[in-house]
Amino acid sequence: MHRDAAKVAKARKLSPAFDAQCAAEDAPEPTNASLRYLIPRYGLQVLFFIGLLALAIWAWPVIVMLVKGAVYCLCLLPIWLLSRLSAPRRRYYRRIW
């Protein structure tokens, strides 16, 4: 029983290098004005967001044109339906006599 307790105590004892590593990881993040410390963590997400923003800016005229077309069609749909209801019926064939 005494040997087991000694093994646990030995396992719980940390080396100075490990203590320094844990202290460095637990230290608060620096408040650097350049925010360079964020690049390794969020660099890919920032690049993706910048690319998405550039695509939206580049495609903005197309997006506006599609929205205007959809609104135009929705506004003309009731007028088209009412004109079809009030128009005279056409025959599928033409009488020759």
Biopython code that builds the backbone (N, CA, C, O; Angstrom):
import numpy as np
from Bio.PDB.StructureBuilder import StructureBuilder

atoms = [
    (1, "MET", "N", (0.819, -1.201, 0.000)),
    (1, "MET", "CA", (0.000, 0.000, 0.000)),
    (1, "MET", "C", (0.855, 1.254, 0.000)),
    (1, "MET", "O", (0.517, 2.247, -0.644)),
    (2, "HIS", "N", (1.962, 1.204, 0.724)),
    (2, "HIS", "CA", (2.835, 2.359, 0.810)),
    (2, "HIS", "C", (3.480, 2.665, -0.540)),
    (2, "HIS", "O", (3.688, 3.826, -0.891)),
    (3, "ARG", "N", (3.801, 1.588, -1.307)),
    (3, "ARG", "CA", (4.409, 1.790, -2.620)),
    (3, "ARG", "C", (3.443, 2.466, -3.594)),
    (3, "ARG", "O", (3.850, 3.295, -4.407)),
    (4, "ASP", "N", (2.148, 2.102, -3.503)),
    (4, "ASP", "CA", (1.156, 2.728, -4.389)),
    (4, "ASP", "C", (1.045, 4.222, -4.118)),
    (4, "ASP", "O", (0.947, 5.014, -5.055)),
    (5, "ALA", "N", (1.059, 4.616, -2.851)),
    (5, "ALA", "CA", (0.981, 6.030, -2.502)),
    (5, "ALA", "C", (2.218, 6.772, -3.003)),
    (5, "ALA", "O", (2.123, 7.919, -3.439)),
    (6, "ALA", "N", (3.381, 6.117, -2.940)),
    (6, "ALA", "CA", (4.605, 6.748, -3.416)),
    (6, "ALA", "C", (4.560, 6.934, -4.936)),
    (6, "ALA", "O", (5.031, 7.946, -5.454)),
    (7, "LYS", "N", (3.990, 5.951, -5.648)),
    (7, "LYS", "CA", (3.860, 6.074, -7.101)),
    (7, "LYS", "C", (2.929, 7.228, -7.479)),
    (7, "LYS", "O", (3.201, 7.977, -8.417)),
    (8, "VAL", "N", (1.825, 7.360, -6.736)),
    (8, "VAL", "CA", (0.881, 8.441, -7.022)),
    (8, "VAL", "C", (1.529, 9.791, -6.731)),
    (8, "VAL", "O", (1.367, 10.732, -7.508)),
    (9, "ALA", "N", (2.251, 9.897, -5.634)),
    (9, "ALA", "CA", (2.922, 11.154, -5.292)),
    (9, "ALA", "C", (3.973, 11.501, -6.338)),
    (9, "ALA", "O", (4.141, 12.665, -6.703)),
    (10, "LYS", "N", (4.682, 10.471, -6.820)),
    (10, "LYS", "CA", (5.690, 10.712, -7.840)),
    (10, "LYS", "C", (5.028, 11.146, -9.156)),
    (10, "LYS", "O", (5.551, 12.002, -9.870)),
    (11, "ALA", "N", (3.878, 10.548, -9.464)),
    (11, "ALA", "CA", (3.177, 10.905, -10.699)),
    (11, "ALA", "C", (2.608, 12.316, -10.616)),
    (11, "ALA", "O", (2.535, 13.018, -11.625)),
    (12, "ARG", "N", (2.212, 12.727, -9.440)),
    (12, "ARG", "CA", (1.641, 14.067, -9.279)),
    (12, "ARG", "C", (2.703, 15.158, -9.298)),
    (12, "ARG", "O", (2.391, 16.324, -9.541)),
    (13, "LYS", "N", (3.959, 14.789, -9.043)),
    (13, "LYS", "CA", (5.023, 15.787, -9.013)),
    (13, "LYS", "C", (5.307, 16.237, -10.447)),
    (13, "LYS", "O", (5.522, 15.409, -11.331)),
    (14, "LEU", "N", (5.308, 17.537, -10.668)),
    (14, "LEU", "CA", (5.513, 18.073, -12.007)),
    (14, "LEU", "C", (6.927, 18.586, -12.156)),
    (14, "LEU", "O", (7.530, 19.078, -11.202)),
    (15, "SER", "N", (7.445, 18.468, -13.352)),
    (15, "SER", "CA", (8.791, 18.975, -13.604)),
    (15, "SER", "C", (8.730, 20.484, -13.798)),
    (15, "SER", "O", (7.671, 21.013, -14.137)),
    (16, "PRO", "N", (9.829, 21.183, -13.594)),
    (16, "PRO", "CA", (9.838, 22.643, -13.781)),
    (16, "PRO", "C", (9.528, 23.057, -15.222)),
    (16, "PRO", "O", (8.899, 24.092, -15.444)),
    (17, "ALA", "N", (9.960, 22.263, -16.195)),
    (17, "ALA", "CA", (9.672, 22.609, -17.591)),
    (17, "ALA", "C", (8.168, 22.519, -17.854)),
    (17, "ALA", "O", (7.598, 23.364, -18.546)),
    (18, "PHE", "N", (7.538, 21.495, -17.299)),
    (18, "PHE", "CA", (6.096, 21.340, -17.472)),
    (18, "PHE", "C", (5.343, 22.446, -16.745)),
    (18, "PHE", "O", (4.327, 22.938, -17.237)),
    (19, "ASP", "N", (5.842, 22.839, -15.565)),
    (19, "ASP", "CA", (5.232, 23.957, -14.843)),
    (19, "ASP", "C", (5.301, 25.244, -15.663)),
    (19, "ASP", "O", (4.334, 26.003, -15.722)),
    (20, "ALA", "N", (6.446, 25.483, -16.293)),
    (20, "ALA", "CA", (6.598, 26.689, -17.106)),
    (20, "ALA", "C", (5.669, 26.653, -18.317)),
    (20, "ALA", "O", (5.096, 27.673, -18.700)),
    (21, "GLN", "N", (5.526, 25.481, -18.908)),
    (21, "GLN", "CA", (4.640, 25.359, -20.076)),
    (21, "GLN", "C", (3.187, 25.601, -19.672)),
    (21, "GLN", "O", (2.452, 26.292, -20.377)),
    (22, "CYS", "N", (2.778, 25.040, -18.549)),
    (22, "CYS", "CA", (1.400, 25.242, -18.073)),
    (22, "CYS", "C", (1.163, 26.711, -17.716)),
    (22, "CYS", "O", (0.091, 27.248, -17.994)),
    (23, "ALA", "N", (2.128, 27.343, -17.121)),
    (23, "ALA", "CA", (1.976, 28.759, -16.760)),
    (23, "ALA", "C", (1.883, 29.618, -18.013)),
    (23, "ALA", "O", (1.134, 30.595, -18.047)),
    (24, "ALA", "N", (2.644, 29.255, -19.044)),
    (24, "ALA", "CA", (2.584, 30.030, -20.288)),
    (24, "ALA", "C", (1.237, 29.846, -20.983)),
    (24, "ALA", "O", (0.703, 30.787, -21.570)),
    (25, "GLU", "N", (0.692, 28.638, -20.916)),
    (25, "GLU", "CA", (-0.611, 28.392, -21.555)),
    (25, "GLU", "C", (-1.750, 29.040, -20.775)),
    (25, "GLU", "O", (-2.733, 29.492, -21.363)),
    (26, "ASP", "N", (-1.618, 29.082, -19.462)),
    (26, "ASP", "CA", (-2.680, 29.662, -18.637)),
    (26, "ASP", "C", (-2.599, 31.179, -18.527)),
    (26, "ASP", "O", (-3.508, 31.808, -17.986)),
    (27, "ALA", "N", (-1.537, 31.765, -19.026)),
    (27, "ALA", "CA", (-1.377, 33.215, -18.935)),
    (27, "ALA", "C", (-2.422, 33.896, -19.817)),
    (27, "ALA", "O", (-2.802, 33.363, -20.859)),
    (28, "PRO", "N", (-2.882, 35.067, -19.399)),
    (28, "PRO", "CA", (-3.867, 35.767, -20.236)),
    (28, "PRO", "C", (-3.251, 36.185, -21.559)),
    (28, "PRO", "O", (-2.053, 36.454, -21.652)),
    (29, "GLU", "N", (-4.093, 36.234, -22.578)),
    (29, "GLU", "CA", (-3.598, 36.603, -23.899)),
    (29, "GLU", "C", (-3.180, 38.071, -23.897)),
    (29, "GLU", "O", (-3.814, 38.899, -23.243)),
    (30, "PRO", "N", (-2.139, 38.385, -24.613)),
    (30, "PRO", "CA", (-1.670, 39.779, -24.619)),
    (30, "PRO", "C", (-2.657, 40.683, -25.357)),
    (30, "PRO", "O", (-3.313, 40.272, -26.313)),
    (31, "THR", "N", (-2.738, 41.898, -24.893)),
    (31, "THR", "CA", (-3.599, 42.876, -25.559)),
    (31, "THR", "C", (-2.727, 43.696, -26.491)),
    (31, "THR", "O", (-2.401, 44.852, -26.221)),
    (32, "ASN", "N", (-2.364, 43.069, -27.585)),
    (32, "ASN", "CA", (-1.484, 43.698, -28.553)),
    (32, "ASN", "C", (-2.335, 44.493, -29.530)),
    (32, "ASN", "O", (-3.380, 44.022, -29.978)),
    (33, "ALA", "N", (-1.891, 45.691, -29.857)),
    (33, "ALA", "CA", (-2.671, 46.532, -30.768)),
    (33, "ALA", "C", (-2.689, 45.975, -32.177)),
    (33, "ALA", "O", (-3.648, 46.197, -32.915)),
    (34, "SER", "N", (-1.635, 45.247, -32.568)),
    (34, "SER", "CA", (-1.580, 44.730, -33.930)),
    (34, "SER", "C", (-2.390, 43.445, -34.085)),
    (34, "SER", "O", (-2.689, 43.040, -35.209)),
    (35, "LEU", "N", (-2.739, 42.815, -33.006)),
    (35, "LEU", "CA", (-3.526, 41.582, -32.993)),
    (35, "LEU", "C", (-2.874, 40.450, -33.787)),
    (35, "LEU", "O", (-3.570, 39.601, -34.343)),
    (36, "ARG", "N", (-1.557, 40.437, -33.841)),
    (36, "ARG", "CA", (-0.863, 39.386, -34.579)),
    (36, "ARG", "C", (-0.989, 38.032, -33.901)),
    (36, "ARG", "O", (-0.852, 36.999, -34.555)),
    (37, "TYR", "N", (-1.241, 38.025, -32.630)),
    (37, "TYR", "CA", (-1.369, 36.749, -31.936)),
    (37, "TYR", "C", (-2.650, 36.019, -32.338)),
    (37, "TYR", "O", (-2.787, 34.830, -32.051)),
    (38, "LEU", "N", (-3.584, 36.697, -32.992)),
    (38, "LEU", "CA", (-4.818, 36.043, -33.417)),
    (38, "LEU", "C", (-4.683, 35.351, -34.766)),
    (38, "LEU", "O", (-5.542, 34.548, -35.129)),
    (39, "ILE", "N", (-3.623, 35.643, -35.519)),
    (39, "ILE", "CA", (-3.478, 35.094, -36.870)),
    (39, "ILE", "C", (-3.419, 33.570, -36.864)),
    (39, "ILE", "O", (-4.108, 32.949, -37.674)),
    (40, "PRO", "N", (-2.640, 32.939, -36.000)),
    (40, "PRO", "CA", (-2.622, 31.464, -36.047)),
    (40, "PRO", "C", (-3.969, 30.837, -35.693)),
    (40, "PRO", "O", (-4.297, 29.757, -36.184)),
    (41, "ARG", "N", (-4.738, 31.494, -34.859)),
    (41, "ARG", "CA", (-6.013, 30.905, -34.435)),
    (41, "ARG", "C", (-7.131, 31.145, -35.435)),
    (41, "ARG", "O", (-7.867, 30.222, -35.785)),
    (42, "TYR", "N", (-7.260, 32.386, -35.896)),
    (42, "TYR", "CA", (-8.428, 32.750, -36.692)),
    (42, "TYR", "C", (-8.074, 33.197, -38.107)),
    (42, "TYR", "O", (-8.905, 33.800, -38.786)),
    (43, "GLY", "N", (-6.870, 32.916, -38.557)),
    (43, "GLY", "CA", (-6.439, 33.390, -39.863)),
    (43, "GLY", "C", (-7.281, 32.863, -40.999)),
    (43, "GLY", "O", (-7.648, 33.619, -41.898)),
    (44, "LEU", "N", (-7.599, 31.570, -40.979)),
    (44, "LEU", "CA", (-8.372, 30.971, -42.067)),
    (44, "LEU", "C", (-9.800, 31.503, -42.102)),
    (44, "LEU", "O", (-10.342, 31.753, -43.179)),
    (45, "GLN", "N", (-10.406, 31.677, -40.943)),
    (45, "GLN", "CA", (-11.760, 32.222, -40.898)),
    (45, "GLN", "C", (-11.798, 33.654, -41.395)),
    (45, "GLN", "O", (-12.743, 34.049, -42.077)),
    (46, "VAL", "N", (-10.772, 34.444, -41.058)),
    (46, "VAL", "CA", (-10.725, 35.831, -41.513)),
    (46, "VAL", "C", (-10.559, 35.886, -43.020)),
    (46, "VAL", "O", (-11.206, 36.698, -43.681)),
    (47, "LEU", "N", (-9.701, 35.035, -43.577)),
    (47, "LEU", "CA", (-9.524, 34.995, -45.027)),
    (47, "LEU", "C", (-10.804, 34.577, -45.730)),
    (47, "LEU", "O", (-11.150, 35.127, -46.776)),
    (48, "PHE", "N", (-11.509, 33.605, -45.160)),
    (48, "PHE", "CA", (-12.779, 33.173, -45.745)),
    (48, "PHE", "C", (-13.799, 34.312, -45.722)),
    (48, "PHE", "O", (-14.517, 34.521, -46.699)),
    (49, "PHE", "N", (-13.864, 35.044, -44.615)),
    (49, "PHE", "CA", (-14.807, 36.156, -44.511)),
    (49, "PHE", "C", (-14.468, 37.265, -45.491)),
    (49, "PHE", "O", (-15.365, 37.852, -46.097)),
    (50, "ILE", "N", (-13.179, 37.561, -45.656)),
    (50, "ILE", "CA", (-12.769, 38.599, -46.611)),
    (50, "ILE", "C", (-13.130, 38.168, -48.031)),
    (50, "ILE", "O", (-13.597, 38.988, -48.821)),
    (51, "GLY", "N", (-12.922, 36.906, -48.363)),
    (51, "GLY", "CA", (-13.287, 36.408, -49.682)),
    (51, "GLY", "C", (-14.775, 36.466, -49.923)),
    (51, "GLY", "O", (-15.221, 36.827, -51.012)),
    (52, "LEU", "N", (-15.550, 36.111, -48.908)),
    (52, "LEU", "CA", (-17.008, 36.177, -49.038)),
    (52, "LEU", "C", (-17.480, 37.610, -49.206)),
    (52, "LEU", "O", (-18.399, 37.874, -49.983)),
    (53, "LEU", "N", (-16.868, 38.529, -48.494)),
    (53, "LEU", "CA", (-17.211, 39.945, -48.624)),
    (53, "LEU", "C", (-16.843, 40.468, -50.011)),
    (53, "LEU", "O", (-17.602, 41.233, -50.607)),
    (54, "ALA", "N", (-15.686, 40.062, -50.526)),
    (54, "ALA", "CA", (-15.279, 40.489, -51.867)),
    (54, "ALA", "C", (-16.230, 39.932, -52.923)),
    (54, "ALA", "O", (-16.562, 40.624, -53.885)),
    (55, "LEU", "N", (-16.667, 38.693, -52.748)),
    (55, "LEU", "CA", (-17.617, 38.103, -53.696)),
    (55, "LEU", "C", (-18.949, 38.840, -53.666)),
    (55, "LEU", "O", (-19.556, 39.073, -54.712)),
    (56, "ALA", "N", (-19.402, 39.206, -52.478)),
    (56, "ALA", "CA", (-20.674, 39.930, -52.366)),
    (56, "ALA", "C", (-20.570, 41.316, -52.998)),
    (56, "ALA", "O", (-21.506, 41.769, -53.656)),
    (57, "ILE", "N", (-19.445, 41.985, -52.803)),
    (57, "ILE", "CA", (-19.276, 43.308, -53.406)),
    (57, "ILE", "C", (-19.188, 43.188, -54.925)),
    (57, "ILE", "O", (-19.763, 44.003, -55.648)),
    (58, "TRP", "N", (-18.472, 42.177, -55.409)),
    (58, "TRP", "CA", (-18.312, 41.979, -56.845)),
    (58, "TRP", "C", (-19.640, 41.608, -57.503)),
    (58, "TRP", "O", (-19.928, 42.056, -58.613)),
    (59, "ALA", "N", (-20.446, 40.795, -56.827)),
    (59, "ALA", "CA", (-21.698, 40.308, -57.403)),
    (59, "ALA", "C", (-22.882, 41.205, -57.054)),
    (59, "ALA", "O", (-24.018, 40.856, -57.376)),
    (60, "TRP", "N", (-22.660, 42.333, -56.415)),
    (60, "TRP", "CA", (-23.761, 43.188, -55.981)),
    (60, "TRP", "C", (-24.675, 43.625, -57.115)),
    (60, "TRP", "O", (-25.892, 43.573, -56.937)),
    (61, "PRO", "N", (-24.172, 44.054, -58.274)),
    (61, "PRO", "CA", (-25.100, 44.441, -59.352)),
    (61, "PRO", "C", (-25.987, 43.296, -59.823)),
    (61, "PRO", "O", (-27.152, 43.504, -60.162)),
    (62, "VAL", "N", (-25.438, 42.102, -59.843)),
    (62, "VAL", "CA", (-26.231, 40.938, -60.267)),
    (62, "VAL", "C", (-27.308, 40.633, -59.231)),
    (62, "VAL", "O", (-28.442, 40.309, -59.584)),
    (63, "ILE", "N", (-26.954, 40.738, -57.958)),
    (63, "ILE", "CA", (-27.931, 40.477, -56.896)),
    (63, "ILE", "C", (-29.066, 41.494, -56.962)),
    (63, "ILE", "O", (-30.235, 41.128, -56.838)),
    (64, "VAL", "N", (-28.728, 42.772, -57.156)),
    (64, "VAL", "CA", (-29.752, 43.819, -57.245)),
    (64, "VAL", "C", (-30.645, 43.579, -58.453)),
    (64, "VAL", "O", (-31.862, 43.744, -58.369)),
    (65, "MET", "N", (-30.047, 43.189, -59.582)),
    (65, "MET", "CA", (-30.824, 42.939, -60.793)),
    (65, "MET", "C", (-31.794, 41.767, -60.591)),
    (65, "MET", "O", (-32.939, 41.830, -61.037)),
    (66, "LEU", "N", (-31.346, 40.710, -59.928)),
    (66, "LEU", "CA", (-32.223, 39.565, -59.682)),
    (66, "LEU", "C", (-33.366, 39.927, -58.737)),
    (66, "LEU", "O", (-34.498, 39.487, -58.941)),
    (67, "VAL", "N", (-33.086, 40.714, -57.719)),
    (67, "VAL", "CA", (-34.145, 41.125, -56.784)),
    (67, "VAL", "C", (-35.158, 42.027, -57.487)),
    (67, "VAL", "O", (-36.364, 41.884, -57.287)),
    (68, "LYS", "N", (-34.664, 42.958, -58.313)),
    (68, "LYS", "CA", (-35.585, 43.826, -59.054)),
    (68, "LYS", "C", (-36.450, 43.009, -60.012)),
    (68, "LYS", "O", (-37.646, 43.270, -60.137)),
    (69, "GLY", "N", (-35.868, 42.042, -60.678)),
    (69, "GLY", "CA", (-36.637, 41.184, -61.576)),
    (69, "GLY", "C", (-37.700, 40.391, -60.847)),
    (69, "GLY", "O", (-38.815, 40.241, -61.345)),
    (70, "ALA", "N", (-37.365, 39.880, -59.665)),
    (70, "ALA", "CA", (-38.346, 39.123, -58.889)),
    (70, "ALA", "C", (-39.496, 40.024, -58.442)),
    (70, "ALA", "O", (-40.657, 39.622, -58.514)),
    (71, "VAL", "N", (-39.190, 41.232, -57.982)),
    (71, "VAL", "CA", (-40.242, 42.158, -57.561)),
    (71, "VAL", "C", (-41.099, 42.560, -58.752)),
    (71, "VAL", "O", (-42.321, 42.654, -58.636)),
    (72, "TYR", "N", (-40.464, 42.799, -59.895)),
    (72, "TYR", "CA", (-41.187, 43.166, -61.112)),
    (72, "TYR", "C", (-42.157, 42.056, -61.530)),
    (72, "TYR", "O", (-43.303, 42.328, -61.888)),
    (73, "CYS", "N", (-41.692, 40.816, -61.483)),
    (73, "CYS", "CA", (-42.560, 39.690, -61.843)),
    (73, "CYS", "C", (-43.711, 39.534, -60.855)),
    (73, "CYS", "O", (-44.839, 39.252, -61.258)),
    (74, "LEU", "N", (-43.441, 39.711, -59.585)),
    (74, "LEU", "CA", (-44.503, 39.583, -58.590)),
    (74, "LEU", "C", (-45.538, 40.697, -58.725)),
    (74, "LEU", "O", (-46.722, 40.481, -58.463)),
    (75, "CYS", "N", (-45.096, 41.884, -59.131)),
    (75, "CYS", "CA", (-46.050, 42.982, -59.319)),
    (75, "CYS", "C", (-46.888, 42.791, -60.584)),
    (75, "CYS", "O", (-48.058, 43.174, -60.619)),
    (76, "LEU", "N", (-46.293, 42.202, -61.619)),
    (76, "LEU", "CA", (-47.025, 42.023, -62.869)),
    (76, "LEU", "C", (-47.881, 40.757, -62.900)),
    (76, "LEU", "O", (-48.751, 40.622, -63.760)),
    (77, "LEU", "N", (-47.647, 39.849, -61.988)),
    (77, "LEU", "CA", (-48.403, 38.591, -61.986)),
    (77, "LEU", "C", (-49.907, 38.816, -61.809)),
    (77, "LEU", "O", (-50.672, 38.227, -62.572)),
    (78, "PRO", "N", (-50.386, 39.624, -60.859)),
    (78, "PRO", "CA", (-51.834, 39.838, -60.745)),
    (78, "PRO", "C", (-52.429, 40.513, -61.985)),
    (78, "PRO", "O", (-53.541, 40.188, -62.401)),
    (79, "ILE", "N", (-51.685, 41.450, -62.568)),
    (79, "ILE", "CA", (-52.187, 42.123, -63.776)),
    (79, "ILE", "C", (-52.314, 41.122, -64.920)),
    (79, "ILE", "O", (-53.290, 41.150, -65.669)),
    (80, "TRP", "N", (-51.337, 40.248, -65.052)),
    (80, "TRP", "CA", (-51.374, 39.235, -66.110)),
    (80, "TRP", "C", (-52.534, 38.264, -65.899)),
    (80, "TRP", "O", (-53.226, 37.899, -66.849)),
    (81, "LEU", "N", (-52.742, 37.850, -64.651)),
    (81, "LEU", "CA", (-53.847, 36.922, -64.379)),
    (81, "LEU", "C", (-55.197, 37.576, -64.653)),
    (81, "LEU", "O", (-56.077, 36.937, -65.230)),
    (82, "LEU", "N", (-55.378, 38.815, -64.261)),
    (82, "LEU", "CA", (-56.648, 39.500, -64.515)),
    (82, "LEU", "C", (-56.872, 39.716, -66.013)),
    (82, "LEU", "O", (-58.004, 39.608, -66.484)),
    (83, "SER", "N", (-55.839, 40.010, -66.749)),
    (83, "SER", "CA", (-56.003, 40.200, -68.192)),
    (83, "SER", "C", (-56.320, 38.880, -68.878)),
    (83, "SER", "O", (-57.031, 38.864, -69.883)),
    (84, "ARG", "N", (-55.807, 37.775, -68.354)),
    (84, "ARG", "CA", (-56.133, 36.469, -68.946)),
    (84, "ARG", "C", (-57.579, 36.093, -68.662)),
    (84, "ARG", "O", (-58.219, 35.441, -69.487)),
    (85, "LEU", "N", (-58.098, 36.489, -67.519)),
    (85, "LEU", "CA", (-59.493, 36.165, -67.192)),
    (85, "LEU", "C", (-60.465, 36.999, -68.017)),
    (85, "LEU", "O", (-61.534, 36.513, -68.384)),
    (86, "SER", "N", (-60.115, 38.228, -68.310)),
    (86, "SER", "CA", (-61.030, 39.104, -69.026)),
    (86, "SER", "C", (-60.872, 39.001, -70.549)),
    (86, "SER", "O", (-61.706, 39.536, -71.279)),
    (87, "ALA", "N", (-59.856, 38.347, -71.033)),
    (87, "ALA", "CA", (-59.635, 38.236, -72.480)),
    (87, "ALA", "C", (-60.609, 37.221, -73.072)),
    (87, "ALA", "O", (-60.988, 36.263, -72.398)),
    (88, "PRO", "N", (-61.017, 37.420, -74.324)),
    (88, "PRO", "CA", (-61.900, 36.437, -74.962)),
    (88, "PRO", "C", (-61.155, 35.128, -75.203)),
    (88, "PRO", "O", (-59.940, 35.106, -75.400)),
    (89, "ARG", "N", (-61.917, 34.043, -75.179)),
    (89, "ARG", "CA", (-61.306, 32.737, -75.402)),
    (89, "ARG", "C", (-60.949, 32.565, -76.864)),
    (89, "ARG", "O", (-61.675, 33.005, -77.756)),
    (90, "ARG", "N", (-59.855, 31.938, -77.085)),
    (90, "ARG", "CA", (-59.417, 31.681, -78.441)),
    (90, "ARG", "C", (-59.660, 30.230, -78.785)),
    (90, "ARG", "O", (-59.567, 29.353, -77.926)),
    (91, "ARG", "N", (-59.966, 29.984, -80.022)),
    (91, "ARG", "CA", (-60.210, 28.615, -80.465)),
    (91, "ARG", "C", (-58.890, 27.971, -80.855)),
    (91, "ARG", "O", (-57.931, 28.635, -81.246)),
    (92, "TYR", "N", (-58.884, 26.681, -80.734)),
    (92, "TYR", "CA", (-57.678, 25.956, -81.070)),
    (92, "TYR", "C", (-57.546, 25.736, -82.580)),
    (92, "TYR", "O", (-56.457, 25.446, -83.075)),
    (93, "TYR", "N", (-58.656, 25.876, -83.305)),
    (93, "TYR", "CA", (-58.606, 25.693, -84.755)),
    (93, "TYR", "C", (-59.290, 26.875, -85.415)),
    (93, "TYR", "O", (-59.991, 27.648, -84.763)),
    (94, "ARG", "N", (-59.085, 27.002, -86.674)),
    (94, "ARG", "CA", (-59.648, 28.116, -87.415)),
    (94, "ARG", "C", (-60.709, 27.592, -88.378)),
    (94, "ARG", "O", (-60.487, 26.625, -89.107)),
    (95, "ARG", "N", (-61.847, 28.240, -88.364)),
    (95, "ARG", "CA", (-62.896, 27.799, -89.278)),
    (95, "ARG", "C", (-62.606, 28.328, -90.677)),
    (95, "ARG", "O", (-62.278, 29.497, -90.877)),
    (96, "ILE", "N", (-62.739, 27.435, -91.616)),
    (96, "ILE", "CA", (-62.473, 27.812, -93.003)),
    (96, "ILE", "C", (-63.753, 28.296, -93.690)),
    (96, "ILE", "O", (-63.663, 29.172, -94.550)),
    (97, "TRP", "N", (-64.928, 27.780, -93.360)),
    (97, "TRP", "CA", (-66.157, 28.189, -94.054)),
    (97, "TRP", "C", (-66.778, 29.441, -93.553)),
    (97, "TRP", "O", (-67.811, 29.866, -94.070)),
]
sb = StructureBuilder()
sb.init_structure("model")
sb.init_model(0)
sb.init_chain("A")
sb.init_seg("    ")
for serial, (resi, resn, name, xyz) in enumerate(atoms, 1):
    if name == "N":
        sb.init_residue(resn, " ", resi, " ")
    sb.init_atom(name, np.array(xyz, "f"), 0.0, 1.0, " ", f" {name:<3s}", serial, name[0])
structure = sb.get_structure()
